[in-house]
Amino acid sequence: MADFHQTGKEGEAIAIGYLRQKGYEVLEANWFSDHLEIDIIAKKEEVLVVVEVKTRRTSFFGEPEEFVSKSKQRMLIKAANHYLIKKDLDLEVRFDIIAVLFKGDKYQVNHIEDAFYPTL
């Protein structure tokens, strides 16, 4: 497995543990449907939380959360709508980013709630 794939998997595992520690119910990890993908789908109270995880070993080129592009946001919104329909859910949806930055053998987690909003 390429190093960046391994880094991503480690970051997602850290993000899942972080969310559970904060009281979130993790419903799905690496959810796929057709060409759509969501890293983590969680629930807190009556809100469905769609989480994009970005993991980096260095911030030399920028903070991890800066790499969630507008096209990625549009894809996540489409994927969330698809998930709601497929699971027949009627919940408020929030889009979060969890950025994991490794610093040697330690890491830093930055959880950005309401990182972006669906637009018309």
NUROMI-442080 format. One record per atom (N, C-alpha, C): residue number from 1; residue in one letter; z negated, x negated, y negated; chain; atom name. Coordinates in steps of 0.1 Angstrom, whole numbers, plus 2048, in hexadecimal, padded with zeros to 3 digits. Last residue first. Layout:
BEGIN
(NUM, "A", (Z, X, Y), "A", "CA") ...
// end
This chain:
BEGIN
(120, "L", (821, 912, 6F7), "A", "N") (120, "L", (82B, 91C, 6FA), "A", "CA") (120, "L", (839, 916, 6F9), "A", "C") (119, "T", (80B, 8FB, 709), "A", "N") (119, "T", (812, 900, 6FD), "A", "CA") (119, "T", (81D, 90A, 701), "A", "C") (118, "P", (7EC, 8F4, 716), "A", "N") (118, "P", (7F9, 8F9, 718), "A", "CA") (118, "P", (7FF, 8FE, 70B), "A", "C") (117, "Y", (7DB, 8D7, 70A), "A", "N") (117, "Y", (7DC, 8E5, 70B), "A", "CA") (117, "Y", (7EA, 8E9, 70E), "A", "C") (116, "F", (7C7, 8BB, 714), "A", "N") (116, "F", (7D3, 8C1, 70E), "A", "CA") (116, "F", (7D3, 8CF, 711), "A", "C") (115, "A", (7AC, 8B6, 71B), "A", "N") (115, "A", (7B5, 8AB, 716), "A", "CA") (115, "A", (7C2, 8B0, 70F), "A", "C") (114, "D", (794, 8C3, 722), "A", "N") (114, "D", (79E, 8C9, 719), "A", "CA") (114, "D", (7A7, 8BF, 712), "A", "C") (113, "E", (782, 8A5, 725), "A", "N") (113, "E", (783, 8B3, 728), "A", "CA") (113, "E", (78D, 8B9, 71D), "A", "C") (112, "I", (784, 886, 732), "A", "N") (112, "I", (789, 88D, 726), "A", "CA") (112, "I", (78B, 89C, 729), "A", "C") (111, "H", (770, 86E, 73D), "A", "N") (111, "H", (774, 87C, 740), "A", "CA") (111, "H", (778, 883, 733), "A", "C") (110, "N", (772, 84E, 747), "A", "N") (110, "N", (773, 856, 73A), "A", "CA") (110, "N", (779, 864, 73E), "A", "C") (109, "V", (760, 836, 758), "A", "N") (109, "V", (767, 843, 759), "A", "CA") (109, "V", (766, 84A, 74B), "A", "C") (108, "Q", (763, 814, 762), "A", "N") (108, "Q", (75F, 81D, 757), "A", "CA") (108, "Q", (767, 82A, 759), "A", "C") (107, "Y", (757, 7FE, 77C), "A", "N") (107, "Y", (761, 807, 775), "A", "CA") (107, "Y", (75B, 80F, 76B), "A", "C") (106, "K", (756, 7DD, 78C), "A", "N") (106, "K", (750, 7E9, 786), "A", "CA") (106, "K", (75B, 7F2, 780), "A", "C") (105, "D", (762, 7C6, 793), "A", "N") (105, "D", (75E, 7CF, 79E), "A", "CA") (105, "D", (756, 7DC, 799), "A", "C") (104, "G", (776, 7C6, 777), "A", "N") (104, "G", (771, 7BE, 782), "A", "CA") (104, "G", (76E, 7C7, 78E), "A", "C") (103, "K", (778, 7E3, 76D), "A", "N") (103, "K", (774, 7D7, 766), "A", "CA") (103, "K", (76E, 7CE, 770), "A", "C") (102, "F", (78E, 7FF, 76D), "A", "N") (102, "F", (786, 7F5, 774), "A", "CA") (102, "F", (784, 7E9, 76C), "A", "C") (101, "L", (78D, 81E, 760), "A", "N") (101, "L", (791, 810, 75D), "A", "CA") (101, "L", (788, 807, 764), "A", "C") (100, "V", (799, 83E, 763), "A", "N") (100, "V", (790, 834, 76A), "A", "CA") (100, "V", (796, 826, 766), "A", "C") (99, "A", (799, 85C, 753), "A", "N") (99, "A", (79E, 84F, 753), "A", "CA") (99, "A", (794, 845, 759), "A", "C") (98, "I", (7A1, 87C, 758), "A", "N") (98, "I", (797, 873, 75B), "A", "CA") (98, "I", (79E, 865, 75C), "A", "C") (97, "I", (7A9, 898, 745), "A", "N") (97, "I", (7AE, 88B, 749), "A", "CA") (97, "I", (7A1, 883, 74D), "A", "C") (96, "D", (7AE, 8BB, 749), "A", "N") (96, "D", (7A6, 8B0, 746), "A", "CA") (96, "D", (7AD, 8A3, 74B), "A", "C") (95, "F", (7B5, 8DB, 740), "A", "N") (95, "F", (7BB, 8CF, 744), "A", "CA") (95, "F", (7B3, 8C3, 73F), "A", "C") (94, "R", (7AB, 8FB, 74D), "A", "N") (94, "R", (7A8, 8F0, 743), "A", "CA") (94, "R", (7AF, 8E4, 749), "A", "C") (93, "V", (7AF, 91E, 74F), "A", "N") (93, "V", (7B2, 910, 754), "A", "CA") (93, "V", (7B0, 906, 749), "A", "C") (92, "E", (79F, 93B, 75B), "A", "N") (92, "E", (7A2, 933, 750), "A", "CA") (92, "E", (7A5, 925, 755), "A", "C") (91, "L", (7AD, 94D, 778), "A", "N") (91, "L", (7A3, 945, 771), "A", "CA") (91, "L", (7A8, 93E, 765), "A", "C") (90, "D", (7B6, 95C, 790), "A", "N") (90, "D", (7B7, 960, 782), "A", "CA") (90, "D", (7AB, 959, 77B), "A", "C") (89, "L", (7CB, 953, 7AC), "A", "N") (89, "L", (7BE, 952, 7A4), "A", "CA") (89, "L", (7C1, 957, 796), "A", "C") (88, "D", (7DC, 950, 7C3), "A", "N") (88, "D", (7D9, 95D, 7BD), "A", "CA") (88, "D", (7CB, 95D, 7B6), "A", "C") (87, "K", (7E6, 938, 7CA), "A", "N") (87, "K", (7D8, 93B, 7CF), "A", "CA") (87, "K", (7D3, 949, 7CA), "A", "C") (86, "K", (7FF, 939, 7BE), "A", "N") (86, "K", (7FE, 936, 7CC), "A", "CA") (86, "K", (7F1, 93B, 7D2), "A", "C") (85, "I", (7F7, 93B, 7A3), "A", "N") (85, "I", (7FF, 946, 7A9), "A", "CA") (85, "I", (7FE, 945, 7B8), "A", "C") (84, "L", (7E9, 923, 79F), "A", "N") (84, "L", (7E3, 930, 79C), "A", "CA") (84, "L", (7EA, 93C, 7A3), "A", "C") (83, "Y", (7FD, 910, 7A5), "A", "N") (83, "Y", (7F1, 911, 7AD), "A", "CA") (83, "Y", (7EA, 91F, 7AB), "A", "C") (82, "H", (80F, 915, 790), "A", "N") (82, "H", (814, 917, 79E), "A", "CA") (82, "H", (808, 919, 7A7), "A", "C") (81, "N", (800, 90E, 77A), "A", "N") (81, "N", (805, 91C, 77B), "A", "CA") (81, "N", (809, 91F, 789), "A", "C") (80, "A", (7FD, 8F3, 780), "A", "N") (80, "A", (7F1, 8FB, 780), "A", "CA") (80, "A", (7F5, 90A, 781), "A", "C") (79, "A", (817, 8EA, 77E), "A", "N") (79, "A", (811, 8E9, 78B), "A", "CA") (79, "A", (804, 8F2, 78B), "A", "C") (78, "K", (81B, 8EE, 763), "A", "N") (78, "K", (824, 8F5, 76C), "A", "CA") (78, "K", (81D, 8F5, 77A), "A", "C") (77, "I", (808, 8DB, 759), "A", "N") (77, "I", (807, 8E9, 755), "A", "CA") (77, "I", (80F, 8F2, 75F), "A", "C") (76, "L", (813, 8C4, 764), "A", "N") (76, "L", (805, 8C8, 768), "A", "CA") (76, "L", (803, 8D7, 765), "A", "C") (75, "M", (82B, 8C2, 756), "A", "N") (75, "M", (82B, 8C3, 764), "A", "CA") (75, "M", (81E, 8C8, 769), "A", "C") (74, "R", (822, 8BF, 73C), "A", "N") (74, "R", (82A, 8CA, 73F), "A", "CA") (74, "R", (82A, 8CD, 74E), "A", "C") (73, "Q", (815, 8A6, 73F), "A", "N") (73, "Q", (80D, 8B1, 73B), "A", "CA") (73, "Q", (815, 8BE, 73F), "A", "C") (72, "K", (82B, 896, 744), "A", "N") (72, "K", (821, 897, 74F), "A", "CA") (72, "K", (818, 8A3, 74C), "A", "C") (71, "S", (838, 898, 72B), "A", "N") (71, "S", (83F, 89D, 737), "A", "CA") (71, "S", (835, 89F, 743), "A", "C") (70, "K", (825, 88B, 71B), "A", "N") (70, "K", (827, 899, 719), "A", "CA") (70, "K", (82F, 89F, 725), "A", "C") (69, "S", (811, 874, 730), "A", "N") (69, "S", (81C, 878, 727), "A", "CA") (69, "S", (81D, 887, 725), "A", "C") (68, "V", (7F7, 862, 733), "A", "N") (68, "V", (7FA, 870, 737), "A", "CA") (68, "V", (804, 875, 72D), "A", "C") (67, "F", (7EF, 84A, 72B), "A", "N") (67, "F", (7FB, 84A, 733), "A", "CA") (67, "F", (7FE, 858, 739), "A", "C") (66, "E", (7D7, 849, 71E), "A", "N") (66, "E", (7E3, 849, 716), "A", "CA") (66, "E", (7F0, 84B, 71D), "A", "C") (65, "E", (7C4, 846, 732), "A", "N") (65, "E", (7C7, 854, 72D), "A", "CA") (65, "E", (7D3, 854, 724), "A", "C") (64, "P", (7C1, 829, 733), "A", "N") (64, "P", (7C8, 831, 73E), "A", "CA") (64, "P", (7CC, 83F, 739), "A", "C") (63, "E", (7CA, 817, 715), "A", "N") (63, "E", (7C0, 81E, 71D), "A", "CA") (63, "E", (7C7, 827, 728), "A", "C") (62, "G", (7E0, 7FB, 717), "A", "N") (62, "G", (7DB, 808, 711), "A", "CA") (62, "G", (7D1, 80E, 71A), "A", "C") (61, "F", (7E6, 7E3, 722), "A", "N") (61, "F", (7F2, 7EB, 71D), "A", "CA") (61, "F", (7ED, 7F9, 717), "A", "C") (60, "F", (7CC, 7DB, 728), "A", "N") (60, "F", (7D5, 7D2, 720), "A", "CA") (60, "F", (7E0, 7DA, 71A), "A", "C") (59, "S", (7B9, 7E5, 738), "A", "N") (59, "S", (7BD, 7EE, 72C), "A", "CA") (59, "S", (7C7, 7E6, 723), "A", "C") (58, "T", (7BB, 7E4, 75B), "A", "N") (58, "T", (7BA, 7DD, 74E), "A", "CA") (58, "T", (7BE, 7E7, 744), "A", "C") (57, "R", (7BD, 7F4, 771), "A", "N") (57, "R", (7B4, 7E8, 772), "A", "CA") (57, "R", (7B3, 7E0, 765), "A", "C") (56, "R", (7BC, 817, 76F), "A", "N") (56, "R", (7C2, 80A, 76B), "A", "CA") (56, "R", (7B8, 7FF, 76E), "A", "C") (55, "T", (7C4, 839, 775), "A", "N") (55, "T", (7BB, 82D, 778), "A", "CA") (55, "T", (7C3, 821, 775), "A", "C") (54, "K", (7C1, 85A, 76E), "A", "N") (54, "K", (7C9, 84E, 76B), "A", "CA") (54, "K", (7BF, 842, 76D), "A", "C") (53, "V", (7C4, 87B, 77A), "A", "N") (53, "V", (7BC, 86E, 77A), "A", "CA") (53, "V", (7C5, 863, 777), "A", "C") (52, "E", (7C2, 89B, 76E), "A", "N") (52, "E", (7CB, 88F, 770), "A", "CA") (52, "E", (7C3, 883, 76F), "A", "C") (51, "V", (7B6, 8B9, 779), "A", "N") (51, "V", (7B3, 8AC, 774), "A", "CA") (51, "V", (7BE, 8A2, 778), "A", "C") (50, "V", (7AF, 8D9, 770), "A", "N") (50, "V", (7BA, 8D1, 776), "A", "CA") (50, "V", (7B8, 8C3, 770), "A", "C") (49, "V", (797, 8F0, 777), "A", "N") (49, "V", (799, 8E4, 770), "A", "CA") (49, "V", (7A4, 8DB, 777), "A", "C") (48, "L", (790, 911, 772), "A", "N") (48, "L", (797, 908, 77A), "A", "CA") (48, "L", (79B, 8FC, 772), "A", "C") (47, "V", (771, 920, 76B), "A", "N") (47, "V", (77D, 919, 765), "A", "CA") (47, "V", (783, 910, 770), "A", "C") (46, "E", (758, 92B, 770), "A", "N") (46, "E", (764, 933, 772), "A", "CA") (46, "E", (771, 92D, 76C), "A", "C") (45, "E", (749, 90F, 77A), "A", "N") (45, "E", (746, 91D, 776), "A", "CA") (45, "E", (753, 925, 779), "A", "C") (44, "K", (762, 8FB, 781), "A", "N") (44, "K", (755, 8FB, 77C), "A", "CA") (44, "K", (753, 908, 775), "A", "C") (43, "K", (778, 8ED, 799), "A", "N") (43, "K", (773, 8F9, 793), "A", "CA") (43, "K", (765, 8F7, 78E), "A", "C") (42, "A", (795, 8D9, 79C), "A", "N") (42, "A", (787, 8DB, 79E), "A", "CA") (42, "A", (784, 8E8, 797), "A", "C") (41, "I", (7AE, 8C5, 7A9), "A", "N") (41, "I", (7AB, 8D2, 7A4), "A", "CA") (41, "I", (79D, 8D6, 7A7), "A", "C") (40, "I", (7BE, 8A6, 7A3), "A", "N") (40, "I", (7B1, 8AD, 7A7), "A", "CA") (40, "I", (7B1, 8BB, 7A1), "A", "C") (39, "D", (7DA, 8A1, 7A0), "A", "N") (39, "D", (7D1, 897, 7A6), "A", "CA") (39, "D", (7C4, 89F, 7AB), "A", "C") (38, "I", (7F5, 8B4, 7A9), "A", "N") (38, "I", (7EA, 8B4, 7A0), "A", "CA") (38, "I", (7E0, 8AB, 7A7), "A", "C") (37, "E", (819, 8B8, 7A9), "A", "N") (37, "E", (80D, 8B1, 7AE), "A", "CA") (37, "E", (802, 8B2, 7A4), "A", "C") (36, "L", (838, 8C5, 7B4), "A", "N") (36, "L", (82D, 8C6, 7AB), "A", "CA") (36, "L", (821, 8BF, 7B1), "A", "C") (35, "H", (84D, 8CA, 7C4), "A", "N") (35, "H", (84D, 8BD, 7BD), "A", "CA") (35, "H", (841, 8BC, 7B3), "A", "C") (34, "D", (83C, 8DD, 7DA), "A", "N") (34, "D", (849, 8D9, 7D6), "A", "CA") (34, "D", (849, 8CB, 7D0), "A", "C") (33, "S", (81C, 8D4, 7D4), "A", "N") (33, "S", (824, 8DF, 7D8), "A", "CA") (33, "S", (832, 8DD, 7D2), "A", "C") (32, "F", (7FD, 8C3, 7DA), "A", "N") (32, "F", (80C, 8C3, 7D8), "A", "CA") (32, "F", (812, 8D0, 7DC), "A", "C") (31, "W", (7DF, 8B4, 7CF), "A", "N") (31, "W", (7E6, 8C1, 7D3), "A", "CA") (31, "W", (7F5, 8C0, 7D0), "A", "C") (30, "N", (7CB, 8A0, 7CF), "A", "N") (30, "N", (7D9, 89D, 7D2), "A", "CA") (30, "N", (7E0, 8AA, 7D7), "A", "C") (29, "A", (7B2, 8B6, 7D8), "A", "N") (29, "A", (7B5, 8A9, 7D4), "A", "CA") (29, "A", (7C3, 8A6, 7D8), "A", "C") (28, "E", (7A0, 8D4, 7D0), "A", "N") (28, "E", (7AC, 8CD, 7D6), "A", "CA") (28, "E", (7AC, 8BF, 7D0), "A", "C") (27, "L", (787, 8DB, 7C7), "A", "N") (27, "L", (78E, 8E4, 7D0), "A", "CA") (27, "L", (799, 8DD, 7D7), "A", "C") (26, "V", (767, 8D1, 7BF), "A", "N") (26, "V", (775, 8CC, 7C1), "A", "CA") (26, "V", (77C, 8D5, 7CB), "A", "C") (25, "E", (753, 8DE, 7A8), "A", "N") (25, "E", (757, 8E0, 7B6), "A", "CA") (25, "E", (765, 8DB, 7B7), "A", "C") (24, "Y", (73E, 8CB, 792), "A", "N") (24, "Y", (74A, 8D1, 795), "A", "CA") (24, "Y", (74C, 8D3, 7A4), "A", "C") (23, "G", (727, 8BC, 78C), "A", "N") (23, "G", (726, 8CA, 790), "A", "CA") (23, "G", (732, 8D2, 792), "A", "C") (22, "K", (728, 8A1, 789), "A", "N") (22, "K", (727, 8A9, 77D), "A", "CA") (22, "K", (727, 8B8, 77F), "A", "C") (21, "Q", (72E, 898, 7A2), "A", "N") (21, "Q", (721, 895, 79C), "A", "CA") (21, "Q", (71E, 89D, 790), "A", "C") (20, "R", (748, 8A1, 7A4), "A", "N") (20, "R", (73E, 8A7, 7AD), "A", "CA") (20, "R", (730, 8A4, 7A7), "A", "C") (19, "L", (754, 88F, 792), "A", "N") (19, "L", (754, 89D, 790), "A", "CA") (19, "L", (749, 8A4, 798), "A", "C") (18, "Y", (74F, 876, 79F), "A", "N") (18, "Y", (74A, 879, 792), "A", "CA") (18, "Y", (749, 888, 78F), "A", "C") (17, "G", (75D, 879, 7B7), "A", "N") (17, "G", (74F, 877, 7B7), "A", "CA") (17, "G", (748, 87A, 7AA), "A", "C") (16, "I", (777, 87B, 7AC), "A", "N") (16, "I", (772, 886, 7B4), "A", "CA") (16, "I", (762, 885, 7B4), "A", "C") (15, "A", (77A, 862, 79F), "A", "N") (15, "A", (77A, 86E, 797), "A", "CA") (15, "A", (774, 87A, 79F), "A", "C") (14, "I", (779, 851, 7B6), "A", "N") (14, "I", (76F, 850, 7AB), "A", "CA") (14, "I", (76E, 85C, 7A3), "A", "C") (13, "A", (791, 859, 7C1), "A", "N") (13, "A", (784, 85A, 7C9), "A", "CA") (13, "A", (778, 85A, 7BF), "A", "C") (12, "E", (7A3, 851, 7AD), "A", "N") (12, "E", (7A2, 860, 7B1), "A", "CA") (12, "E", (795, 862, 7B8), "A", "C") (11, "G", (7A0, 835, 7AE), "A", "N") (11, "G", (79D, 83D, 7A2), "A", "CA") (11, "G", (79B, 84C, 7A5), "A", "C") (10, "E", (7AA, 830, 7C8), "A", "N") (10, "E", (79C, 82C, 7C4), "A", "CA") (10, "E", (797, 835, 7B8), "A", "C") (9, "K", (7C5, 838, 7C4), "A", "N") (9, "K", (7BC, 83E, 7CE), "A", "CA") (9, "K", (7AD, 83C, 7CB), "A", "C") (8, "G", (7CD, 825, 7B0), "A", "N") (8, "G", (7CD, 833, 7AE), "A", "CA") (8, "G", (7C4, 83B, 7B7), "A", "C") (7, "T", (7CA, 80D, 7BF), "A", "N") (7, "T", (7C2, 80F, 7B3), "A", "CA") (7, "T", (7C1, 81E, 7AF), "A", "C") (6, "Q", (7DE, 812, 7D2), "A", "N") (6, "Q", (7D0, 810, 7D6), "A", "CA") (6, "Q", (7C7, 812, 7CA), "A", "C") (5, "H", (7F4, 812, 7C2), "A", "N") (5, "H", (7F1, 81E, 7C9), "A", "CA") (5, "H", (7E2, 81D, 7CE), "A", "C") (4, "F", (7F4, 7F8, 7B8), "A", "N") (4, "F", (7F2, 803, 7AE), "A", "CA") (4, "F", (7EF, 810, 7B5), "A", "C") (3, "D", (7F8, 7E9, 7CF), "A", "N") (3, "D", (7EC, 7E8, 7C8), "A", "CA") (3, "D", (7E9, 7F4, 7BF), "A", "C") (2, "A", (808, 7FA, 7EA), "A", "N") (2, "A", (809, 7F3, 7DE), "A", "CA") (2, "A", (7FC, 7F3, 7D6), "A", "C") (1, "M", (800, 7F7, 80C), "A", "N") (1, "M", (800, 800, 800), "A", "CA") (1, "M", (800, 7F7, 7F4), "A", "C") 
// end
